[in-house]
Amino acid sequence: MHKYLHEYPKAPEDRIQDAIKTFPYKSVSADEYAAREGHRWVCFSYGEYIYPDEELNEWIHTLDDIFSTPGKIKELRLKYLTPEKIKEVEKYENDL
């Protein structure tokens, strides 16, 4: 179980629908998503709620754990991205 998950409120319906539309939780692992798209998330508040769909809930909280673990995204990039793509992502981050 993810840290403090039992303390979070249930997600409002609009947040649930946003999450379903935003995240490819049925087709891409949270690890791969973090490697490929993590650089686009400056703030991640989806992890502050509990979602009724267990698969979505697990995926979002796994992603939240990745985002809050120092060095984890870089580790996952090495696993999922080519060296060229890593350079592109790092340039994007440095330009922020």
N, C-alpha and C positions, 0 to 999 in steps of 0.2 A: 504494500500500500504506500502511496506517495505521502510524503511528510505533510502533516496537518490537513490532509484532504477531508477528514471527517468534520473539520471545523468550517468548511466553506458552505456558503448558501447555494441553493439550487439556482441554476441559470435561468434568467428570464427568457420567455419564449423568443423574443427578438434576438437575443444573444445565441440561443440554440440554432435558430435559422441562419444567422450569420456564420456560425461555425461550420454548419453543414455545407454552406455554399463556398466557404473560404478554404477549407482543408480537404485534401485528397486522402482522407483517412482510410478509405476502403481499397485504395490502389497503391499507395506509397507509404512506406514506414515513416515513423516520426524521425528516425535517425537520418534517412535519406533526405527527407524534406528539410531538416535542419541544415544538412550539408549544402543543399542546393539553394535554399531560400532564406536561411537564417540571417544573412546579411541585410535583408530587407526589413527586419523587425527591430526597431529601436526600442519599442515598448511592447510587452506582451501581457495583456490582462485576461486573456481567455482562461488561464490557469487559476483564476480566483473563484471559479464556480464549479459546481458539480452538474454534469449533464446526464439526462435520463438514458441516453443510448450508451451502454457500457463500452462499446468499442470506441466511440467518439470520445468518451470521458477518459479512457485509458490513453488514447493517442494524444490528446491535448495535454494531459498531465505528464506524459513521457516527454513531450516537446518542451513543456515548461521546465522540467528537470534538466534537460539538455541546455536550455538557455541560461539556467541559473548555475551551471557547473562550469567554473573557469577552465578554459582549454578544451572543452568537449566538442564544440563546433569545429575547431581546427582539426581535432583528431578524426572527426567524421568526414571532413573534407578530404583528408588523405585517403580515406577508404572509398569514397564515392566519386570524387572529381579528378579530372585530368590535371596535370601540372599547369596547363594553359588556363583552364577554367579557374583554378585556385588563384592564379595571378590576376585574372579579371575580377574576381570577387574581392580580393584584397585591395585592388585599385579602387573599386567602388567604395569600400569601407574607408579608405584613406582620403577619398574626395569628399566625404561627408563633413 
